[in-house]
Amino acid sequence: MTSDPIPTTDPSPSRLLITLRVNGEPRSCPAGLRLDQALEALGYRPQLVVVEFNGSILPRSRWSEQPVVESDVVEVVTIVGGGS
């Protein structure tokens, strides 16, 4: 009796990576994320950034509903406090 081989890769969306262009550089993140989740996966603190998504400023209120897919273009501006 033979059995089928066990797959070596998990095809679930959480295991797949997509490539985005972030501040002009290619960056990878898990597939199936919304913009707020993708920002966190890329190491940003969403509460401290402003985002241009595919050429338009996207209101923060829409980040949790905006899917991120292969080849999306994201420009992230980090808010920095301080001064003299």
C-alpha distances in whole Angstrom, upper triangle without the diagonal:
4,7,10,13,15,19,21,24,25,27,29,33,34,32,33,37,39,43,46,49,51,55,54,51,47,46,42,41,38,38,39,42,45,48,49,46,46,49,48,45,47,49,52,54,54,57,59,58,59,57,57,54,54,58,59,60,57,59,57,57,54,52,50,49,49,45,45,43,42,46,48,51,52,56,56,60,60,63,65,67,70,73,77
4,7,9,12,15,18,21,22,24,26,30,31,29,30,33,36,39,42,46,48,51,51,48,44,42,39,38,35,35,36,39,42,45,46,43,42,46,45,41,44,46,49,51,51,54,56,55,56,54,54,51,51,54,56,57,54,56,54,54,51,49,47,46,46,42,42,40,39,42,45,48,49,52,53,56,57,60,61,64,67,70,74
4,6,9,12,15,18,19,20,22,26,27,25,26,30,33,36,39,43,44,48,48,45,41,39,35,34,31,31,32,35,39,42,43,39,39,42,41,38,40,42,45,47,47,51,52,51,52,50,50,47,47,51,52,53,51,52,50,50,48,45,43,43,42,39,38,36,36,39,41,44,46,49,49,53,53,56,58,61,64,67,70
4,6,9,12,14,16,17,19,23,24,22,23,26,29,32,36,39,41,45,44,41,37,36,32,31,28,28,29,32,36,38,40,36,36,39,38,35,37,40,43,44,45,48,50,48,49,47,47,44,44,47,49,50,47,49,48,47,45,42,40,40,39,36,35,33,32,35,38,41,42,46,46,50,50,53,55,58,61,64,68
4,6,9,12,13,15,18,21,22,20,21,24,27,30,33,37,39,42,42,38,35,33,29,29,26,26,27,30,34,37,38,34,34,37,36,33,35,37,40,42,42,46,47,46,47,45,45,42,42,46,47,48,46,48,46,46,43,41,39,39,38,34,33,31,30,34,36,39,40,43,44,47,48,51,52,55,58,61,65
4,6,9,10,13,15,18,19,17,18,21,25,28,31,35,36,40,39,36,33,31,27,26,23,23,25,27,31,34,35,31,31,34,33,29,32,34,37,39,39,42,44,43,44,42,42,40,40,43,45,45,43,45,43,43,40,38,36,36,35,31,31,29,28,32,34,37,38,41,41,44,45,48,49,52,55,58,62
4,6,7,9,12,15,16,14,15,18,21,24,27,31,33,36,36,33,29,27,23,23,20,20,21,24,28,30,32,28,27,31,30,26,28,31,34,36,36,40,41,40,41,38,39,36,36,40,41,42,40,41,40,40,37,35,33,33,32,28,27,25,24,28,30,33,34,37,38,41,41,44,46,49,52,55,59
4,7,10,12,15,15,12,13,16,19,22,26,29,30,34,33,30,27,25,21,21,18,19,21,23,27,29,30,27,26,29,28,24,26,28,32,34,34,38,39,38,39,37,38,35,35,38,40,41,39,40,39,39,37,34,32,32,31,28,26,25,23,27,29,31,32,35,36,39,39,42,44,47,50,53,56
4,6,9,11,12,9,10,13,16,19,22,26,27,31,30,27,24,22,18,17,15,15,17,20,23,26,27,23,22,25,25,21,23,26,28,31,31,35,36,35,36,33,34,31,31,35,36,37,35,37,35,36,33,30,29,29,28,24,23,21,20,23,25,28,29,32,32,36,36,39,41,44,47,50,53
4,6,9,9,6,8,12,15,18,22,25,26,30,30,27,24,21,18,16,13,13,14,17,21,23,24,21,20,24,23,20,22,24,27,29,29,32,34,33,34,32,32,29,30,33,34,35,33,34,33,33,30,28,26,26,25,22,21,19,19,22,24,27,28,31,31,34,35,38,40,42,46,49,52
4,6,8,7,7,11,13,17,20,23,25,29,29,26,23,20,17,15,12,11,12,16,19,22,23,20,19,23,23,19,22,24,27,29,28,32,33,32,33,30,30,27,27,31,32,33,31,32,31,31,28,26,24,24,23,19,18,16,16,20,22,25,26,29,30,33,34,37,39,42,46,49,52
4,5,6,7,11,13,17,19,23,24,28,28,26,23,20,16,14,11,9,10,13,16,19,21,17,17,21,20,17,20,23,25,26,26,29,31,30,31,28,29,26,26,30,31,31,28,30,28,28,26,23,21,21,20,17,16,15,16,20,21,24,25,28,28,32,32,35,37,40,43,47,50
4,5,5,8,10,14,16,20,21,25,25,23,20,17,14,11,8,6,6,9,13,16,17,14,14,17,17,15,17,20,22,23,23,26,28,26,27,24,25,22,22,26,27,27,25,26,25,25,22,20,18,17,17,13,13,12,13,16,17,20,21,24,25,28,29,32,34,37,40,44,47
4,6,8,11,14,16,20,20,24,25,22,19,16,13,10,6,6,7,9,12,15,16,12,12,16,15,12,15,17,19,21,21,24,26,25,26,24,25,22,23,27,27,27,24,26,24,24,22,19,17,17,17,14,13,13,14,18,18,21,21,24,23,27,27,30,32,35,38,41,45
4,7,10,13,16,20,20,24,25,22,19,16,12,10,7,7,10,11,15,17,18,15,14,17,16,13,15,18,21,23,23,26,27,26,28,25,26,24,24,28,29,29,27,28,27,27,25,22,20,21,20,16,15,14,14,18,19,21,22,25,25,28,28,31,33,36,39,42,46
4,7,10,13,17,18,22,22,19,16,14,10,8,6,5,8,11,14,16,18,15,13,17,17,13,15,18,20,23,23,26,27,26,26,24,24,21,22,25,27,27,25,27,26,27,24,21,20,20,18,15,13,11,11,14,16,19,19,23,23,27,27,31,33,36,39,42,46
4,7,10,13,15,18,18,16,12,10,6,5,4,5,9,10,14,15,16,14,11,14,15,11,12,16,18,20,20,24,25,23,24,21,21,19,19,23,24,25,23,25,24,25,23,19,19,19,17,14,11,10,9,12,13,15,16,19,20,23,24,28,30,33,36,39,43
4,7,10,12,16,16,13,10,8,6,6,6,6,9,10,13,13,15,13,10,13,15,12,12,16,17,20,20,23,24,22,22,19,19,16,16,19,21,22,20,23,22,24,21,18,18,18,15,12,9,7,5,8,9,12,13,17,18,21,23,26,29,32,35,38,41
4,7,9,13,12,10,6,5,4,7,9,9,12,12,14,13,16,15,11,13,15,12,11,15,16,20,19,23,23,20,20,17,17,14,14,17,19,20,20,23,22,24,21,18,19,19,16,14,10,8,5,6,8,10,11,14,16,19,21,24,27,30,33,36,39
4,6,10,9,8,6,5,6,8,10,10,13,12,13,11,14,14,10,11,14,12,10,14,14,18,17,20,20,17,17,14,13,11,10,13,16,17,16,19,19,21,19,16,17,18,14,12,8,8,6,5,5,6,7,10,12,16,18,21,24,28,31,33,36
4,7,6,5,5,6,9,11,14,14,16,15,15,13,16,16,12,12,15,14,11,15,15,18,17,21,20,16,16,13,12,10,10,12,14,16,16,19,19,22,20,17,19,20,16,15,11,11,9,6,6,5,6,8,11,14,16,20,22,26,29,31,34
4,5,5,6,6,9,11,14,15,17,15,15,12,14,14,11,10,13,12,9,12,11,15,14,17,16,13,13,10,10,10,10,12,14,14,15,18,17,20,18,16,18,19,16,15,12,13,12,10,9,6,5,6,7,11,13,16,19,22,25,27,31
4,6,8,9,13,14,18,19,21,19,18,15,16,17,14,12,15,15,12,13,12,15,15,18,16,13,12,10,10,11,11,12,14,14,15,18,18,21,20,17,20,21,18,18,15,16,15,13,11,8,6,5,6,9,11,15,17,21,23,25,28
4,7,9,13,15,19,20,22,20,20,17,19,20,16,15,18,17,14,16,16,19,19,21,20,16,16,13,12,12,12,12,15,16,18,21,21,24,23,20,23,24,20,20,16,16,15,12,11,8,8,8,10,12,15,18,20,24,26,28,31
4,6,10,13,17,18,20,19,19,17,19,19,15,14,17,16,12,14,15,19,19,22,20,17,17,15,14,14,14,15,18,19,20,23,22,25,24,21,23,24,21,20,16,16,14,11,12,9,10,10,11,14,16,20,21,25,27,29,32
4,7,10,14,15,18,17,18,16,18,17,14,14,16,14,11,14,16,19,19,23,22,19,19,16,16,15,14,16,19,20,20,23,23,26,23,20,22,23,19,18,14,13,11,9,10,9,10,12,13,16,18,22,24,28,30,32,35
4,7,10,12,15,14,15,14,15,14,11,11,13,10,8,11,13,16,17,20,20,17,18,15,16,14,15,17,19,20,20,22,21,24,22,18,20,21,18,16,12,12,10,10,10,10,10,12,13,16,17,21,23,26,29,31,35
4,7,9,12,12,14,13,15,13,9,11,12,9,8,11,14,17,17,21,21,19,20,17,18,16,16,19,21,21,21,23,22,24,22,18,19,20,17,15,11,11,9,10,11,12,12,15,15,18,19,23,25,28,31,34,37
4,6,9,8,11,11,12,10,7,9,10,6,7,10,12,15,15,19,19,18,19,16,17,15,17,20,21,21,19,21,20,21,19,16,16,17,15,12,9,10,10,11,11,13,12,15,15,18,19,22,24,28,31,34,37
4,7,7,10,11,13,9,8,11,11,8,10,13,15,17,17,21,22,20,21,19,20,17,18,22,23,23,21,22,21,22,19,16,15,16,15,12,10,10,10,13,13,15,15,18,18,21,22,25,27,30,33,37,40
4,6,9,11,13,10,9,13,13,11,12,16,17,19,18,22,23,21,22,19,20,17,17,21,22,22,20,22,21,21,18,16,15,15,13,9,8,7,8,12,12,15,15,19,19,23,24,27,29,32,36,39,42
4,7,10,12,9,9,13,14,12,14,17,18,19,18,21,23,21,21,19,19,16,17,21,21,21,19,20,19,19,16,14,12,12,11,7,7,7,10,13,13,16,16,19,20,23,24,27,30,32,36,39,43
4,7,8,6,6,9,10,9,11,14,14,15,14,17,19,18,18,16,17,14,16,19,19,19,16,17,15,16,13,10,9,10,9,6,6,8,11,14,12,15,14,17,17,20,21,23,26,29,32,35,39
4,6,5,6,9,10,10,12,14,14,14,12,15,17,16,15,13,14,12,14,17,16,16,13,14,12,12,10,7,6,6,5,4,6,9,12,14,12,14,13,15,15,18,19,21,24,27,31,34,37
4,5,5,6,9,10,10,12,11,12,9,12,14,12,12,9,11,9,12,14,14,13,10,11,10,11,9,5,6,8,6,6,6,10,12,13,10,11,9,12,11,14,15,18,21,24,27,30,34
4,5,5,7,9,10,11,9,9,6,9,12,11,11,10,13,12,15,17,16,14,11,11,9,10,9,5,6,9,8,9,9,13,16,17,14,14,12,13,12,14,14,16,19,21,25,28,32
4,5,5,6,9,10,10,10,9,12,14,13,14,13,15,14,17,19,19,17,15,15,12,13,12,9,8,10,10,9,9,12,15,17,14,15,13,15,14,17,16,18,21,24,27,30,34
4,5,5,6,9,9,11,10,13,14,13,14,12,14,12,14,17,17,16,14,15,13,15,13,10,10,12,10,9,7,10,12,13,11,12,10,13,12,15,15,18,21,24,27,30,34
4,5,5,6,5,7,6,10,11,9,11,10,12,12,14,17,16,15,13,14,12,14,13,10,11,13,12,12,10,13,14,15,13,12,9,11,9,12,12,14,17,20,23,26,30
4,5,5,5,6,7,10,11,11,13,13,16,15,18,20,20,18,16,17,14,16,15,12,12,15,14,14,13,15,17,18,16,16,13,14,12,14,13,15,17,20,23,27,30
4,5,7,10,10,14,15,14,16,15,17,16,18,21,21,20,18,19,17,19,18,14,14,16,15,14,12,14,15,16,15,16,13,15,14,16,16,18,20,23,26,29,33
4,6,9,10,14,14,12,14,13,15,15,17,19,20,19,18,19,17,19,18,15,15,18,16,15,12,14,14,15,14,13,11,12,11,13,13,16,18,21,24,27,31
4,7,9,12,12,11,14,14,17,17,19,21,21,20,19,20,17,20,19,16,16,19,18,18,16,18,18,19,17,16,14,14,11,13,12,14,16,18,21,24,28
4,6,9,8,8,11,11,14,15,18,19,19,17,16,16,14,17,17,13,15,18,17,17,15,18,19,19,17,16,12,12,9,10,8,11,13,16,19,22,25
4,6,6,7,10,12,15,16,20,21,20,17,16,16,12,15,16,13,14,17,17,18,17,20,22,22,19,18,15,14,11,11,9,10,12,14,17,21,24
4,5,5,8,9,13,14,17,18,17,14,12,12,9,11,12,9,11,14,14,15,15,18,20,20,17,16,13,13,10,10,9,10,13,15,19,22,26
4,6,8,11,15,16,20,20,18,15,14,12,9,11,13,11,12,16,16,18,18,22,24,24,21,20,16,15,12,11,9,9,12,13,17,20,24
4,7,10,14,16,20,20,18,15,14,13,11,14,16,13,15,19,18,20,19,23,24,24,21,19,15,14,10,9,6,5,8,10,14,17,20
4,6,10,12,16,16,15,12,11,11,9,13,14,12,14,17,16,18,17,20,21,21,17,15,12,10,6,5,4,6,9,12,15,18,22
4,7,10,13,13,11,8,8,9,8,12,12,11,14,16,15,17,16,19,21,19,16,14,10,8,6,5,7,7,11,14,17,20,23
4,6,10,10,8,6,6,8,8,12,11,9,13,14,12,14,13,16,17,16,12,10,7,6,5,6,9,11,14,17,21,23,27
4,7,6,5,4,6,9,10,13,12,11,15,15,12,14,13,15,16,14,11,8,6,5,7,8,12,14,17,20,23,25,29
4,5,5,6,6,10,11,13,11,10,13,13,10,11,9,11,13,11,8,6,5,7,9,11,14,17,20,23,27,29,32
4,6,8,9,13,15,17,14,13,16,15,11,12,10,11,12,9,6,5,6,8,11,14,17,20,23,27,30,32,35
4,7,9,13,15,17,15,15,18,17,14,15,14,15,15,13,10,7,8,8,12,13,17,19,23,26,29,30,33
4,6,9,12,14,12,13,16,15,13,15,14,16,17,15,12,10,9,10,12,13,16,18,22,24,28,29,32
4,6,9,12,11,11,15,15,12,15,15,17,19,17,14,12,10,9,10,11,14,15,19,21,24,26,29
4,6,8,7,7,11,11,9,12,13,15,18,17,13,12,10,11,11,12,15,16,19,22,25,27,31
4,5,6,7,10,11,10,14,15,18,21,20,17,16,13,13,13,13,15,15,19,21,24,27,30
4,5,5,8,10,10,13,14,18,21,21,17,16,14,14,12,13,14,14,17,19,23,26,29
4,6,7,8,10,13,15,19,22,22,19,19,16,17,16,17,17,17,21,22,26,29,32
4,6,5,6,10,12,16,19,19,16,16,14,16,15,17,18,19,23,25,28,31,34
4,5,5,8,10,13,17,17,14,14,12,14,13,15,16,17,21,23,27,29,33
4,6,8,10,14,17,19,16,17,15,17,16,18,18,20,23,25,29,32,35
4,6,10,13,17,18,15,17,15,18,18,20,21,22,26,28,32,35,38
4,6,10,13,14,11,13,12,15,15,18,20,21,25,28,31,34,38
4,6,10,12,10,12,12,16,16,20,21,23,27,30,33,36,40
4,7,9,7,9,10,13,14,18,19,22,25,29,32,35,38
4,6,6,10,11,15,16,20,22,25,28,32,35,37,41
4,6,9,11,15,17,21,23,26,29,33,36,38,42
4,6,9,13,15,19,22,25,28,31,34,36,40
4,6,10,13,16,19,22,25,29,32,34,38
4,7,10,13,16,19,22,26,29,31,34
4,6,10,13,16,19,22,25,27,31
4,7,10,13,16,19,22,24,28
4,6,10,13,16,19,21,25
4,6,9,13,16,18,21
4,6,10,13,15,19
4,7,10,13,16
4,7,9,13
4,7,11
4,7
4
